Amino acid sequence: MGDRAKDAVREYARARQLPVADKPDSQEICFIPDDDYAAFVIGRAPDAARPGSIVDEGGRELGRHSGIHRVHGRPAQGPRLELVTKREACDVLALNPADGHVVVGPRHSLSVGRLPHRS
């Protein structure tokens, strides 16, 4: 089906009366039961599910989280983190699993002028 447009695949499914023909599109991971990502991570990598710090771009701690796997929002997509500083709402800028930090900042910090150079 990979060479067919999505509309053609839906029409193919409709013609065969498949129940998925009119299923809404999803941006979620299809194999996670009940969209419970936290339980999925804990069940497969319990050491990864540890609390950490929510920090601003300068590394100043703004709060704590109960695990990166529970953060609702990913860099440059998804909803805003449920944290509001005295100045403005914050977006997730980066997730750093190694140190457990969730880096947050203003939306304009998601815009970059160039890609980082890696050698």
Residue pairs with C-beta under 8 A, 6 or more apart in sequence:
1 9
1 12
4 12
10 21
10 22
13 20
13 21
14 21
14 22
28 35
29 37
32 40
33 40
37 69
38 49
38 67
38 69
38 70
41 48
41 49
41 67
41 69
42 49
42 69
48 67
48 68
48 69
48 97
49 67
49 69
50 67
50 100
51 64
51 65
51 66
51 67
51 100
52 64
52 65
52 67
52 68
52 99
52 100
52 101
52 102
53 61
53 63
53 64
53 65
53 100
53 101
53 102
54 61
54 62
54 63
54 64
54 65
54 81
54 83
54 101
54 102
54 104
55 61
55 62
55 101
55 102
55 103
55 104
56 62
56 85
56 90
56 103
56 104
56 105
57 93
57 103
57 105
57 109
62 83
62 85
62 90
62 104
63 83
65 71
65 102
68 95
68 96
68 97
68 100
68 102
71 81
71 92
71 95
71 102
72 78
72 79
72 81
72 82
73 79
73 80
73 81
73 91
73 92
74 92
74 95
75 92
75 93
75 94
75 95
75 110
76 110
78 92
80 89
80 90
80 91
80 92
81 90
81 91
81 92
81 102
81 104
83 89
83 90
83 104
84 90
88 106
90 104
90 105
90 106
91 104
91 105
91 106
91 107
91 109
91 110
92 102
92 103
92 104
93 103
93 104
93 105
93 109
93 110
94 101
94 102
94 103
95 101
95 102
95 103
96 102
96 103
